[in-house]
Amino acid sequence: MPTESGDMKLLGNFRKLIDHVSGETTYKPSNDILKPAGLEAQYTAAQAATRDVPANMAAYKAAINDASRPTMRSIGSSCARAIKETEQG
């Protein structure tokens, strides 16, 4: 799983690539996504997504914890019951 610092390093390298190709007069890709303006749009979207990681991660962890509580309780009860039955019989 990527880390925030890893994401920032990748974005820094992507920024260097954009700066490099923007200065090249011979860089003329036919695909609009690969043109400097398209790369800038991708860079901006990636920055926004990276900024949202902490908030999204907190919501994700809360949802996982809420969803797993009933399951973990039933597993605990089942294990306790199995141990008690094993000891008795």
C-alpha positions as CSV (number, residue, x, y, z in Angstrom):
1,M,0.0,0.0,0.0
2,P,1.4,3.4,-0.9
3,T,2.3,5.8,1.9
4,E,1.7,9.5,1.9
5,S,5.5,10.2,1.8
6,G,5.8,7.7,-1.1
7,D,2.9,9.5,-2.9
8,M,4.6,12.8,-2.5
9,K,7.9,11.5,-3.8
10,L,6.1,10.1,-6.9
11,L,4.3,13.5,-7.4
12,G,7.6,15.3,-7.1
13,N,9.1,13.1,-9.8
14,F,6.0,13.6,-12.0
15,R,6.4,17.4,-11.5
16,K,10.0,17.1,-12.8
17,L,8.8,15.1,-15.8
18,I,6.1,17.8,-16.6
19,D,8.7,20.6,-16.3
20,H,11.1,18.7,-18.5
21,V,8.6,18.0,-21.3
22,S,7.2,21.5,-21.1
23,G,10.6,22.9,-22.0
24,E,11.1,20.5,-24.9
25,T,10.1,22.0,-28.3
26,T,10.2,18.5,-29.9
27,Y,7.8,16.9,-27.4
28,K,4.5,16.8,-29.4
29,P,2.4,13.8,-28.4
30,S,-0.7,13.1,-30.3
31,N,-2.6,12.0,-27.2
32,D,-4.1,15.0,-25.4
33,I,-3.6,13.3,-22.0
34,L,0.2,13.2,-22.6
35,K,0.4,16.9,-23.6
36,P,1.7,19.3,-21.0
37,A,-1.7,20.6,-20.2
38,G,-3.1,17.1,-19.8
39,L,-0.2,16.2,-17.5
40,E,-0.8,19.3,-15.4
41,A,-4.5,18.2,-15.0
42,Q,-3.4,14.8,-13.9
43,Y,-0.8,16.3,-11.5
44,T,-3.5,18.5,-10.0
45,A,-5.9,15.6,-9.6
46,A,-3.2,13.5,-8.0
47,Q,-2.3,16.3,-5.5
48,A,-6.0,16.6,-4.5
49,A,-6.3,12.8,-4.0
50,T,-3.1,12.7,-1.9
51,R,-4.4,15.5,0.3
52,D,-7.6,13.5,0.9
53,V,-5.8,10.4,2.1
54,P,-5.9,11.1,5.8
55,A,-9.6,12.0,5.9
56,N,-10.5,9.0,3.7
57,M,-8.4,6.7,5.8
58,A,-10.0,7.8,9.0
59,A,-13.5,7.2,7.6
60,Y,-12.4,3.8,6.2
61,K,-10.9,2.7,9.6
62,A,-14.1,3.8,11.4
63,A,-16.3,1.8,9.0
64,I,-14.1,-1.3,9.3
65,N,-14.2,-1.0,13.1
66,D,-18.0,-0.6,13.2
67,A,-18.5,-3.4,10.8
68,S,-16.2,-5.9,12.6
69,R,-17.4,-5.3,16.2
70,P,-20.5,-7.7,16.0
71,T,-18.5,-10.3,14.2
72,M,-15.6,-10.2,16.7
73,R,-18.1,-10.5,19.6
74,S,-19.7,-13.5,18.1
75,I,-16.4,-15.1,17.4
76,G,-15.3,-14.5,21.0
77,S,-18.5,-16.0,22.3
78,S,-18.1,-19.1,20.1
79,C,-14.5,-19.6,21.1
80,A,-15.4,-19.3,24.8
81,R,-18.3,-21.8,24.4
82,A,-16.0,-24.3,22.5
83,I,-13.4,-24.1,25.2
84,K,-15.9,-24.6,27.9
85,E,-17.4,-27.6,26.1
86,T,-13.9,-29.0,25.6
87,E,-13.1,-28.7,29.3
88,Q,-16.3,-30.3,30.4
89,G,-16.3,-33.1,28.2
